[in-house]
Amino acid sequence: MKTVLMVAEKPSLAQSIAKILSRGNMSSRKGLNGACSVHEYTGSFIGQSAHFKMTSVCGHVMTLDFIGKYNSWDKVDPAELFSKAPTEKKEANPKLTMVKFLQVEGRGCDCIVLWLDCDKEGENICFEVLDAVLPVMNKPRSTERTIYRAKFSSITDTDICNAMNHLGEPNRNEALSVDARQELDLRIGCAFTRFQTKYFQGKYGNLDSSLISFGPCQTPTLGFCVERHDKIQSFKPETYWVLQAKVNPEKESSLTLDWDRVRVFDREIAQMFLNITKMAKEAKVESVSKKEKVKQRPLALNTVEMLRVASAALGMGPQHAMQIAERLYTQGYISYPRTETTHYPENFDLKGCLRQQANNPYWAETVKALLSEGINRPRKGHDAGDHPPITPMRAATEAELGGDGWRLYEYITRHFIATVGADCKYLQTTISFSIGPERFTCIGKVVTSPGFTEIMPWHSIPLEESLPHCEKGDLFPIGEIKLLEKQTSPPDYLTEAELITLMEKHGIGTDASIPVHINNICQRNYVTVESGRRLKPTNLGIVLVHGYYKIDAELVLPTIRSAVEKQLNLIALGKANYHQVLEHTLDIFKRKFHYFVDSIAGMDELMEVSFSPLAATGKPLSRCGKCHRFMKYIQAKPSRLHCSHCDDTYSLPQNGTIKLYKELRCPLDDFELVLWSSGSRGKSYPLCPYCYNHPPFRDMKKGMGCNECTHPTCQHSLSMLGIGQCVECENGVLVLDSTSGPKWKMACNKCNVIVHFFENAHKVRVSPETCDLCDAALVDVDFNKAKSPLPGDETQHSGCIFCDPVFQDLVELKHAAMRHPMHRGGQGKRQGRGRGKGRRPGGRLNPKKPKDKMAALAAYFV
């Protein structure tokens, strides 16, 4: 019997597909990485009985990065990143050990069926999976086919079974186009980002952005926002005048008429028209025309339109909307949400999808009427050859989906029903009047057939006052004629919906990446999202774009990226050579980079006007070990210390608070120590600004605080405060936080595990002695007599926090913001021991293995 491995893109998809194909008759187990499950069942495969193993990955298996030494910002010239720096594929998430997991499950399999999402990224992941699995699969006979690709657009029984019966092959060209985009974005983005970040952060202190990034798509996206900002700033309002007339067809009613000239910009001429029309006493009907007009139903829904509506009407950012749409897809509620197509194929089961909605109270009547009277073929849209338009695949209720999930699902469903509904028809009546020599018009609309606007009421024709019945030559008394003074108004800031439209029009990004680029410019603090989801550029965003325009406008204009996107599409279609496109594009950007570096002074002039130099920013905090003057603490991202006398800048840990640490000094370099803290519920540790940036020992890396310093005698070092190996991660050591009293705690110096212990103790010290059972350092604890929880009213005790029964109820572990009792079982009895393993420097040379109980405890937390 053959064994067939099947791989989906997400664990939830694997479960849904396996459930459909096995008709619910499958066994499931967890994979070795803990994130993915394996669903097994027996069935037939290409006419033969086979054993199926359905599993998944979690998005991309591999990611592209530079090899080790080229990841150092300090040692590598950014210009080398264009061609010299070699790249390599690394595991996208090493903690998931995805390659090992795939190889374990793929070993001994005869065939593989790839159920990755059917887009270019999905094709790319197909080949990442194949690279991992093919070496361990059974070798096929010479002509035997072993690799199959399933093509599907929704997680429904029909679509999945149909895909299984019509298996194809993965598309190498589409995968290559993704490889090309990844490499271009990596090389170009990193080179520009590293150069401008180092250049400007070394000069200015209030940029308020930890990274001054450049991206071939991200920067033109920012360009659109700044272009609109510039139009608003340069706008000069002009005064204009409008003639407004009101006639009284009947005694009680009045009708407002629109002037055919619309407006004039000269006050005297406007006054002249007013004087002429005021001489007339009546308005004469010159013509009455009636026309039946049609408001077309919408085209079928694609990704870009969905994101536009989500932002403009539902108030959801594109990134958030895309995440919700993906969740709805994996749960089987909608078809694949990444598509450029707005045209349904001829064989698409529109009625079947419509029947699913027949019982929903919100639109049941409309749906039943359509099914009984017959549906209309949707309008002919654009067929991009990828997936059908976004369609609801099964019924849902608000209680099932809740919140934003329901709001997006409701819109998708209403849109779909509207596409198979009728057009909206209305009668438009236009009456033309003359008042003296001037012409005025009045337009009225009456709906004759609401059509699709019943299901999409926001598109309905607004209710207007009905026009009076009249004929040519009729006269109406004039109620009033007046001159209105108005002013032209500037455009508003771009909304996300308008930005998405511009990006699509100019070919910036793809339907999948557009939300990512918009999210990036928000996260980098280049724009802020104002009310109405309008994007207002920050000072930094404006200066960057103006600087690019000043040096090389093509860096920010959409033209060059649009041309690159076209080349990438040609690779996907097999019409362009992958290596040639890569080489040619990198050569263009390499030349642009060198010119940018040579001309950076142009952008710097703009920066000087908007931002303060480092020496003028920040507040004095701690003393420099070289000149013994105060260094300034710059809080704006990225937070750092700057000594204006030595002209040195020292980076600090981010996303926390920094304060002086008791005016204590580092024994190595005489710099005053500072204390970093992530808050009362988080970690805190002291660090020496100089050692943090220039590691003093070989076994230390840049960015290590005192809790990782291996100095043998310093009272703040790991050697003196380390207690035992972390209960959760492999390399971490639990270190006493000597500033945490009276709520004492120790924290792992690698991961986010925190152990709270000995609350209200007067003093907690780490002893030089170690535990005989687990090699963790012993702890000396002093309590005040009034608050001592120790037996027999003792105030002092020395012991191992993992193994000593006296300490068992005084220790608890916290992980992130969640709380786990460290001692499981009745009345807080211990279930495990410390995983000391001699990790504390100065501990035993021959570490003991952890005890079975401790291994069980660690497994529980993981």
N, C-alpha and C positions, 0 to 999 in steps of 0.2 A: 504494500500500500504506500502510495506517495505521501510525502508530508509537504504541505503548502503553507509557507509563511505569508501573512498578509499584514501590511503596515499602513496605518492611517496617520493623520497629522496631529491629532489630539486624542488623549485617552477617552474622552466622552464620545468622540466619533467612532472609535474602535468598538466600544461597547454597543452603540446603536447599530452599526453595520453588522457586527457578529450576531446580534439579536435577530435582525431581519433574515440574514442568510441561514442561520441555524434554526429558524422558526422558534426561537426561545429555548431550544434544547442544547445548552452549552454548559461547560464548566469553566469557572473563572478562578484565577489566582494572581497574586501580586508578583510583579517582576522584581529582579534583584535590586533595582535602583529605587524601589518604593514609590515612584511616581506613575509608572505605567503598569497596566494589568495585561494579562494574557488570557484570551478566551479561546477555548478549544472545543471542537466538535468534529463529527465525521459526516462526510457528504460525498457528492460526486464532483469531479473536476475534469472537464473535457472528456466526458464519457468514461472515466475511471473512478473507482472509489478512492477517496483520499482523506487524510487526517489534516484538518485545518488548524492553524495557530494564528489568531488575530491579535495584533498588538498595535502599538503606536509609538510615535516620537512626541516631543513637546515643541513643535515648531522646528526651526533650523537645528540640525545636528552639529554642523560646523560653522565657524565664523572665520573671516579673513583678518589676519593681523600681520604686523611686521615681526620678523624674528627678534628674539630677546634684546640685543643691544640697540636696535633701532627704536625701541620703545622709550629710550631715555631722552627726555627733552634737552638735558644739559650737554650730552656728549655728541649729539648728532646734528649736523647742519640740515635744516628743513629741506634745502634744495636737493639733498641726496635721496629724499623720499620719492622723487618722481621716477627714478630709473635704477639707481644703485641698490636701494634697500630691497632685499629679497622678502617676499611675503610667504606665509604658510597658513594652512588651514588648521585651526585649533578647535577643540570642542567648545561649542557655544556656551554650555553650562557644565563645567567639569564636575560639579557636585552630583549631577544626574548620571554620570558615567554611561552616557547613552550608547557609545560605540561598543563598550564591553557588553552592555545589556543586549544590543542587537545581535552581537556575535554569539552570545550564549543561546539566544532563542533561534538563531539562524543555523546553528551547527547541525548538520545532518539533514537539512531540508532539501527537497528536490527542486521546488519552484518557488518564486516569489511574486505576489500580486501587490502592486503599489496603489494604495487608496489615498494618496496625498491629494490635497486640494488641487482643483484643475485650473491653475493659473501658472504664470511663469515662475513664481517663487516655489510653487508646489513641484514643478518639474525639476527645479534645482535641488529641492530636498530629496526627490527620487534618487538622484545620482549620489547624493551624500549617503543615503541608506544603502544603495548598491555597493559603494566603495567599502562600507563596513561589513556587509553581509556576504558578498560573493566569494571572498577568499575561504570562508568556512563552510559554504554549502557543498553538497555533493556535486562532483564533476559530471556534467551532462555527456551524453553520447554526442558524436560529432555534429549531427544535424538537429538535435533535440532543442526545442525552445524552452527556456526556463524563466524568462523575465516578462511579466505582463503588467499592463497599466490599465486601471479602471477609470473610466470617464463618467462623471456624474455631476449633477447640479443641485441635488437636494437629497435629504435623508428620508426618503419615502420608500416603502416596499417596492413600488413599481420601478422607481429610478435605480435603486441599488441592484435589484434582480436583473434589470435590463443591462446595467453596467457589467455585471458578472457574466452575462451571456455574450457580451460584445467587447471582450478585452482587446486592448491595442498595445502600443509600445510607448515608453517614455520618449519625450522629444528632447534630443541632445542640444539642438540649436537654441531652444527657449532657455534651457539651463545655462548655456554659455552666455546668453545676453544678460542674465542675472549676475553671473561671475564678472562680466565686464563692468557692469554698473557698480558692483561692490568694490572692485579694484580701483576704478576711477574715483569714486566717492572717498575711499580710504586715502589714496595717495594725494589727491588734490586738497581734500578737506583738511587732512593732518598737516600738510606743508604750510598752507596759509594760516590755519588756526594756531599752530605752534609759534610761527613767526610773530603774528600780530598780538597774540596773548602775552608773550614774553616782552615784546617791545613796549606795549602800552601799560601793562601792569607794573613794569619796572619804573615807569615814569609818573603814573597818576594813581591817586589813592581812593578816589570816590567814583570809580567806574560802576560799582555795584553789580558786577557779573563775574562769576568765578572762571568763566571761559569766554574769550572773545572769538567765537567760532565763525568759520567760513564754510559754506557748503554750496556746491554747484547748483542745487535746487533751493536751498534754504535762503541764500542771499538774494536771488531774483524775487523770491516770495516777499522778503522784507522790502525789496525795492518798490513793489506795488504799493505797500502801505505808506512808505515815505513819499512816493510820488503824489498820492492823494493829499498827504499832510502839506506838501509844498504848494499844491493848488489852493488849499484852504488858507495858508499863510499869505500867499501872494494875491488873494482875491480882493478886489476893490468893489464894494457895493455901489450900484448905480440906482438912481431914483427914476421911476417911470410912473406914468399915469394911465388909468383905465377908465373908460366911460361905462357907467352901469345904468341901465334903464329898467324900470319896472312898469308893467302895464296891468290894468285891472279888467280882465275879461268879464268878471261879474262883480257885483258890489262888494262882496265879502272877501274875494280872493285876489291875489296878485301873482304875477309871473315875472321872474327875473330873466332878463335877456343878456346874452353874451355879445360883445362888440366884435364885429368881423375883423376890425383892424388889430384886435387883441390888446395892444398897448403902444404908447408913444413915449419917447424919452425927452421931449421938449415941452416944458410947462405951458409956454405961450400957445403952441399949436394945439395942445390938449384943451386949453381954455377956449380957443376959437371953435373947436368941434362942439364943446359944451354949449356955447352961445348959439351956434347954428341949430342944434337939436332942441334947445329950449324954446325956440320960436314955434316949433310944431306942437299942436295940441293933441294930436292923435297918432297912433302907430298903425300903419297900413300893412296888411298881410300881402306879401309879394308872391309867396309860393308855399305850398304844403306838399311834402313828399313822404310816402310811407314805404319802407323797405323791410323785407324779412331778412334777418341776419342770423348767423350761426356762430356760437362760441364752441370751438372744437374741444372734444374730450382730450385728456392728456395723453401723451405718448407713454408707452410702458416705462416702468421705473428702472433707472440704472443707478450706479453708486453715487455719481456726482450729484444727481438731482436729489437723491435721498439725503446726502450730507447737507446740501443747500437748505432743504426744507427743515431738517433737524435743527440747524442753527437758527434760521430765520423765524420759524413758526413754533418749534418745540423748545428753543432755548438751550439746546445741547451742543457742546463743542464737537467738532468733527471726530476727534480721537475717541471721545466718550461714545458718540453715536455709533462709530465703527465697532467698538468693543461690544456694545449691546447687540448690534446686528449679527456679529459673529456668534454671540451666545444663543440668539434666537435660531440661527442656522444649525448650530451643533445640537440643539434640542429638537430639531426637526420642524420648527414652526414656519420657517421661511426658506426659500431657495438660496443658493450661494450669493452672498451680498457683495462680492467684488465682480462687477461686470460693466462693460462699456456699452452693451447692446440695449437698444430700445425697441427691438422687433421680435415678436414671438415666431418661432418656426411653425410651419404649416401643421406639423403633426402634434403640436403641444396641446395637452388635454385641458383646455380652458374651462370646459363645463365641469370636469371632475374637480378642479380647484375651487370653482364657484359653489358647487354642491356642499363642499366642506363648511361653507359659511352660512348655510341656510337656516341654522338654528340660533344664530347669535342675535340677541334682542335688539342690538343697535342697528343692524342692517338686514335683518331677516326678511322684512317685507320687500325691500328693493331687490334682494337676491331672488326670492321666489317669483317675483314679477318678471325678472329677466329670464329665469329658467323656463317659465311658462310661455312667455311671448317670443323667446328666442334672443340669443345674445348677438351683439354686433362684433364683427372682426375688429380687433384693435387696429389703430392707425399704423401705417407702414413706417417704421422708424429705421434707425441705423443698425445694421448687422455687423458687429465687430468680429464675429466668428469665435467668441469665447463662451460665455454662458448665457442662458435665457435671462430676460429681465427679472428683477427681484419680485417674487410672487409668494403670497401666503400658501403654505403647503398643508396646514391642518388648523382646525378651529382652536381657539384659545379664549380664556376668560381673563378679566382683569385680576381676579384673585390668584390665578396661576402665575401670571407674569409679573404683576405688581409694578407700580411706579413708572420709571422711564421705559422699561421693557414693554409694558402694555401700550404706552403712548406711541412708541415707534411702530410696534406691531399694528396698532389701530390705523396709523397713517398708511402703512404699506398695504393693508387690506382694503381700506377705502380707495386708495389709488388704483389698485388692481380692479376693483368692482367698477370704478369709473372708466377704465380703459375698455371694458366690454359693454359699457352702457351706451346711451344715445347722446348725441350732441345736444347742447342747450340751444333752443331756438327762441328768438324774441323779435318783436315788431318795433322798428325804430321810426319814430315820426319826427321830421325836421320841419319847423315852421320858420320861414324867413320874413322878417319885418323891415319896413323902412320908416325911419323917423327923420323927416326932412331928407337931406341927401345921404344920410348915414344908414348903413345896413346892420341889422342885429339878427341873431339866430337863437332859437330855443329848441332843445332836443329832448325827447322823452322816449323811454323804453318800456315795453310791456312784454313780459315773458309769456310765450305761447306754449312752450314745452320745456320744462326744467331740465330734463335729461339727466346727465351725470351730476349736475349741481345739487341734486337731492342727497347724494352720498358725500359730496364735497361742498358743503354749504358755504364755505369761505370763498368759493369761486362764483357764487350766484350773482345775478344781475341785481344791483341795489334797487330797493323800492324807491320810486320817484313819484312826485305829484303828477297826476294824470293831466295831460295837456287838454285845453278846451277844444271842442269841435269847431272848426272854422274852415273857411274857404278863401281862395284868392280874392282880394279886394275888400275883405272885411276890415272894419276900423275898430280899434280898441282905445279907450281913454288912457292917457299916460299918467301913471301914479307919481313917479319921480324920476328925475335924471340927475345923476351926480358924478363928480369926478373923484376917483379914489387914488390917493398917492401911495405907492408901494416901493419896495426896494428889492433888487435882485439879491438872492442869498447864496452863500458859498455852498459847495457840495459838503456832505457830511463825511466823517471818517468811514473807511471801508468796513462793511460788515463781513463776517466770515463767509457768508453766502456769496457776496460779490467777489471776494478774494478767490474762492473756489472756482467761480466762473472765469475769472481772469487767468488762473493757473491752467484750467482746461483749455481755454482759447489759445494760449501761447505755448501749450505743450510742456508745462513745467510739472514734473512728477507724473505718477500714474494714479489711477483711481485708488490703488492701495496705499500709495505713499503720500498723497496730498495731505491727509490728516496729520501725518508724522511731521511734515515740514512746517505746518502751521503751529503745531504743538511745540516744535523746537524754538521758533522765534519768540514764543511766549515764555518758555522756560529760561532762555538766555537773557531775559529781561530786555529784549529789543522792542517789544510791543507789550501793551497792557490791554486786557479785555475790559472795555467799558460797558455801560448799560446798553441793552439792545445788541449785545455781542459785537460791538464795534471795536476795531483794532487801532489803538492810538500809539504811534511810535514813541519810544522813550528818547531821551537826549542821546543816549549811546547809539541806539538804532539809527537816528537821524544823522549823527556825525559819521558813522561808518558808511552809510549809503552815499552821503555827499563826498566822503573821501574817495570811495571807489569811482564815482563819476569824475572826480578831479584827476585821478591817476589813470584809470582805464575803465571806461563806461561799460565795456563788454563783460566785466566781472559781475555787474549787477543787472544788466539788461537781459531779458529772457531769450534773446536771439540765439546765443551760442549754446545754451543748454537745450533749447528746442532742437537745434541741429544735431546735438549729441543723442538726444532721445530718438530721433529718426534713424540714426545709425544703429542704435541698440535694437530698434525694431527690425531693421534689415538683418541683423545677426539672427534674431529670433525666427525670421522667415527663411533663413539660409541663403540670403542674397548678399551678405557682406562677411568678410573674413574677420574673425574675432581678434587675432593678433594685430592685424593692420589697423582696425578701428582703435584699439587700445593704444598702440604706438603713436598714431597720428594725433589723437586727442591729448595724450600726455605731453607730447612735444609742444602743442599749442599752449597748454597751461603752464608748462615749464618756462617757456619764454615770457609768458605773462607774469609769472611769479618773480623772475629775475628783474623785470621792469618795475614791478610793484615794490620790491625791496629797495631798488635804487631810488624810487620816487616817494618813499614813505614819508618824507618830510612834508609833502603836500597834505597828507591826512593829519600829520602831527600838528600842523598849524591850526586845523579845525579843532583838534582835541584840546589844545592849549586854551582856546576861548571858552570851552564848555566844562573842563574838568580841572581840579586842583592838583598841583604836583605833590608827590609823596610827602615831602618835608613839611608841607602846609596842612597835611591831613592828620586826623587821629588825635588821641589824647595820650599824654605821658603815662607809662604803666610800669615798666621794669628797667633795671639798669643793664647796659651793655657791658660785657666782660672785657672788652678791649679798651674803651675810653672811659668807662664808669659813669657815662652820662645816661639820662633817661631815654629809652627808646619809646616811640609812639606806637600805640595799638590802633590799627586801622580796622574798624569794624565792617566796613563795606566789603561785599564779597569780592575776591576771596580774602578772609580776614588774615592779617599778617602783622609783624612787628617791623618797624623801620627805624634805623639809627641814622639820623641826618648828619651827625658828625663824621661817622665812618662811611656813610652812604651805602649801607648794607641793608638788605631786606631779608627777613626770616619768615618762611611760611609756617602756618600753624594748623592744627587739626580744625576741620570745618564743622558747621552745623552744631555748634555748642557755644557756651560762654567761656571767656578767658578772664582770670583775675590773678593778682599777684599771690604767690604762695609763701606767706609768712616771712617775706624778705630773705628766704634761704637761698644759698648760692650753690651752683654745681661745683663739686670738688675738682673737676677737670679743667674748666675754662673760666670760672668766676662769674658766669652769667647768672642773673637772678632767675630762680625757677618761677614758672607760671602754672596755674592749675586749670586744666580744661574739664568742663562738666557738661553733660547732656541733660541736666535737670535732676530734680530730687529723686525721680523714679529710675534714673538711668545711671550710667557709669561716670566716674571722674578719675583723673590721674594727673600727677604733676609731670612737667617736662622741662627740659633745658632748651631754650630756643636754638642755641648753637648746635647741640648734639642732635636735635630733631632734624636739622638740615645737613649736618656733617657727622655721620655716625662715627663714634670714637673707637669702636671695636669691630673686628672683622666679621663677627657673627651677627652684627646689627645692620639694619637697612635704614635708608632715609625714611623719615616719618614714624620713628619709634619713640615712645615716651619713656619715662623712668620705669614704668611697669614692664618694660621689655629690655631694660638696660642690664648688661651683665657685669657691671662694676662690682668687684668683690666686697667692698667695704662701705660704699655709700648707703646711707640709711634709707634712701628712697628707692633703691634699685630692686630689681627682680630677685637678686640674690638674697636680699634681706627681708623682703615682704612676700615672696612667693610661698604658697602653701602646698598646692598639689595640682596634678593634672586636671584639666577641665573635664566635667562629667559628660560633656557632649561632643566637643570637637577634638580632632586628633592632636593638634600642635599647641593648643592653648594651655596656659597655666593660670590657675586661680590666684589672684594677688590681693592682699589685704588693702582696702582703701582706708588709709590711716586718718583721713579727714572726715570720715562718715559718722563718727560718734555723735550722739548716743545711739543712733540707728545704724549700728555697725554692719558692714557688708564687705564681701570680697567679690571681685569681678574677673571674668576671663579676659586676658589681654589680647585675644584674637577674635572671639565671637561675642554675642550679646547675652551670655549667661551671667546672671547676678545671683549670689547666694547671700541672703540676709541672715544675720545671726546675732545672738547676745544683745538684744535690745536693752537699752538703759545700763549697759555695763560701763563702769568708770574707765577702764583701760583694757585694751586688747593688744597683745604683742605676739609676734611670731618668734617661736623659740628656735634655737640652733639645733635642737634635737629632733629626731624623726620617729615616726610610728613604726613599730616592729612588724605590724600586719600589712600596712599598705604603703609605707615609705613617704607618706605625706608629712609635712612639718607639723610639729605639735604647736598648740596655741595656748598662751597664758592669758587668763581672763580674771579681771578684778571687778567685783560688784560692790556697790554701796550696801551696807548692812540692811537698810530699810527696803531695798528693791531686789535683793538677791534671790534668784530662783533656784539656787543650788541646794541640794539636800543637806539637812542638819544645820541650816542657817550659815553655811560656809560662805565666805566672800571671795575666796580665790580657788581657782582650779586650773590645772594644766593637763591637756589631753589632745587626742586627735579628733577633729570635728567630724570625721567620717566614721570612726570606729568606737569612740568612747561613749558608753551608754548614758553617762551623766549629761552629755551634750545633745542627746538624740531629739529632745523636744524643743531645742533652742535654735534649730537651723532650718531654714526653708529656702527653696530655690525659686527664682523668678526667671522667666525666659521671655524676652521682649516685654510686652505689656501684660502678658498672660501669667497667671500664677499657678505653679504646680507645687503641691506639697512634696517635699523631698522624701518624706517618710510615709510610705503607703501602709495600708493595713489598719487593724483596729487600734484605737487609742494611740495613734501616732507611733506605733512600733516601727523600728528601722527595718528596711528590707534590703539594705545594701551598704557597702563600705566605700571609702574614698578610693578614687582611682589615682592614687598618688604616683605610683610607678617611678618614684625617684625623680620626678620632673623638676623638683626644686633644686637649683644649683647648690652644690655643697651636700646633696643627699647621698644615698648609697651608690656605689659604683655599679653594683649588680642589681638592677631593679627587679622587683618581683612582679609577676603577672597579676592583673586584677582578679579579685575573688569572683566566684560565680554570681554571688548576689549583686555585686557592683555591675557586672556585665549585664545582668537582667535590668537593673535600674537605668543604665545608659540606654539600653534598647528601648525601654519605655519612653524615655524623653525624646529619643530620635523618632 
